[in-house]
């Protein structure tokens, strides 16, 4: 058999086995997507890579990455208005890294850091006008 043909077939199989596929997993009664997940097909298994949740009007509610089907990396949440609600980071399911939560007027509500799901370091809390109201130092 022609070696170029065999290499071509193997390349097609490799690409088709490692494709990312976007799947609408949940829908609203109005047929708008509620939850969309991106999977990677690798070696016959489906691994979740990303997920996005939507409000009924189609605006993004949450988006984030996954690793081994656990939250991993940056995760963003939004108010129904479309304004940022919060940003947090995960490491294989545990909150790990900077977290910022906003008022709906897009001013910071509080910010701090997690280490393996435990609050750590300096946490700052703000008024709706952006004034620093309180600061806490947390030692795990």
N, C-alpha and C positions, 0 to 999 in steps of 0.2 A: 504494500500500500504506500502511496505517496507520502513522504514525511511532512511536506508542507500542509497537506490535507489533515493529517493527524494533529499537527500543532494548531491549526485553525480550529478544529473541533475542541481541543483542550482549552484554547483561549475562550471560546464561546461558553463552554461549560463553567469555566472559572468566573467569568464576568456575570453570567446569569445566576450563579450560586452566591455571589457577594453583592447583589443589588440591594439598594434601599427601596423599600416599598412603603408608601403612605396609605394608611387604612383609616377610614372613618369608623370609629368604634361605637359612637353614640350619636343620636340625632334628636333634635327637638321635634315636637309635633308639626312645626312649620317646615320641616325637612332641612333646616339649617344644621350644620355639624355642631355637635356639643363637645365631642372629644375626638381628636385626630392623633394617631400614633404612627411614628416612623419606625419601621422594623428593618433590620439587616438580615437577609437570608444568607447564612453561612453554614456550610457543611450540613445542610438539611435541617438546621434549627433556626427558629426565629428569635432574634434578640431585639428588645426594645431599645431604641437609641434616643428618641425624643418624643415628647408628648405636648400637645397644645389643647387647652380647653377654651371654649368660647361662650360668650353670653348669647342669648337668643337672637339678638340683633346682629350677630356676626362679629362683634368686637372681641379681641383677645382678652380672656380672663386670666390665663396662666400659660406659661411656656417654660419648658425645662428639659434638661438632658437626663439620661439614665445610663447606668452601667450595671450589668448583671441584674436587670429589672429593679434596681434601686435608684432613688434620686442621687444624682451625681453631677457636680458642676453647678453652674449658675441657674437659678430658678427665679423667674419674674412673675409678679402678680399685678393685676390692673383693676382699677375701679371700673364700674359700668360706663363711666364717662370717657374711659380710655386713658386717664391719667395713671401714672405709676403708683402702685400701692406699696409694693415691697420688692426688695432684691435680697436673696439669700444664697448661700453656697452650701453644697453638700459634698460629702465624701462617702460614697457607697452607702447611702441611706441615713447617715448622721449629719446633722448640721455642723459645718466646719468652715470657718472663715467669716468674712464680713457680712453683716446683716444691716440693712437700712429699711426703715418703714416710714412712709410718707403720709401726711394728711392729704385729703382729696385735693386741696389747693396746691399740691406739689411741694410743700415745705416739709422738711424732715420732721418726723415725729420723734424718732429715736434711732440710734445707731450703736452698734457694738459688734462683738466677735464671739464666735463659738469655737470651742475645741472639743471635738468628738462628742457633740450634743450637749455640752455644758457651757454656760456663759463664762466668759473669761475676759480679763483686761478691763479697759475703760468703756463704760456705757454712758452715753449722753442722751438726755431727754429734753425736748424743745416744746415751746408753746406754738400755737397755730400761726403766730407772727414770726417764728424763727428764733425766738430768744431762748438761750440756754437756761433751762429751769433747774436741772439737777444733773449731777455727774456722780457715777458710782464706779468704784474700782472693785472688781470681782476676781478673786484668786481661787482657781479650781483646786 
